[in-house]
């Protein structure tokens, strides 16, 4: 089930404490239906949101921690 626009607008978005304040950051939020949303901060909440299942998000985090994306 894809989250509604209201779910996305009402989510508690946060960005990493490691982010710079130059507007080139991403934010994440836990959405309803066990989903994780990812968006670009420079869109001020009006841009697209990538939505992942909890399993997809977990696989991404595991890969990032293991260095799978270091060459990107």
C-alpha positions as CSV (number, residue, x, y, z in Angstrom):
1,X,0.0,0.0,0.0
2,X,1.4,3.3,-1.1
3,X,1.1,6.1,1.6
4,X,-1.3,9.0,0.9
5,X,-0.3,12.6,0.3
6,X,-1.5,13.4,3.8
7,X,0.7,10.7,5.3
8,X,3.7,12.1,3.5
9,X,2.9,15.7,4.4
10,X,2.3,14.8,8.1
11,X,5.4,12.7,8.5
12,X,8.2,13.7,10.8
13,X,11.0,14.3,8.3
14,X,14.6,14.4,9.5
15,X,18.1,14.6,7.9
16,X,21.4,13.3,9.1
17,X,23.4,15.2,11.6
18,X,26.3,14.7,9.2
19,X,24.4,16.8,6.5
20,X,25.8,20.2,5.4
21,X,23.5,23.2,5.4
22,X,24.0,23.9,1.7
23,X,20.7,22.5,0.6
24,X,22.2,19.3,-0.9
25,X,20.7,16.9,1.6
26,X,18.1,14.2,1.8
27,X,15.5,13.7,4.5
28,X,13.9,10.4,5.6
29,X,10.7,9.7,7.4
30,X,8.9,6.6,8.7
31,X,5.5,6.5,6.9
32,X,2.4,4.5,7.5
33,X,2.1,1.0,6.2
34,X,5.6,0.2,7.3
35,X,7.2,2.4,4.6
36,X,10.2,4.7,4.6
37,X,10.1,7.9,2.6
38,X,13.2,9.7,1.2
39,X,13.1,13.2,-0.3
40,X,15.4,16.0,-1.4
41,X,15.6,18.9,1.1
42,X,16.0,21.6,-1.5
43,X,12.5,21.0,-2.8
44,X,11.1,22.3,0.6
45,X,8.6,19.4,0.9
46,X,7.1,19.9,-2.5
47,X,9.2,17.5,-4.6
48,X,8.9,13.8,-5.2
49,X,9.2,11.2,-2.5
50,X,10.9,7.8,-3.0
51,X,9.0,5.2,-0.9
52,X,10.6,1.9,0.2
53,X,9.4,-1.0,2.2
54,X,11.1,-1.7,5.5
55,X,12.9,-4.7,3.9
56,X,14.1,-2.6,1.0
57,X,15.4,0.2,3.3
58,X,17.1,-2.4,5.5
59,X,18.8,-3.9,2.5
60,X,20.0,-0.5,1.4
61,X,21.4,0.4,4.8
62,X,23.2,-3.0,5.1
63,X,24.7,-2.4,1.7
64,X,25.8,1.1,2.6
65,X,27.4,-0.1,5.8
66,X,29.2,-2.9,3.9
67,X,30.7,-0.4,1.5
68,X,28.7,-1.6,-1.6
69,X,28.2,2.0,-2.8
70,X,31.6,3.5,-2.1
71,X,32.5,3.7,-5.8
72,X,29.3,5.6,-6.7
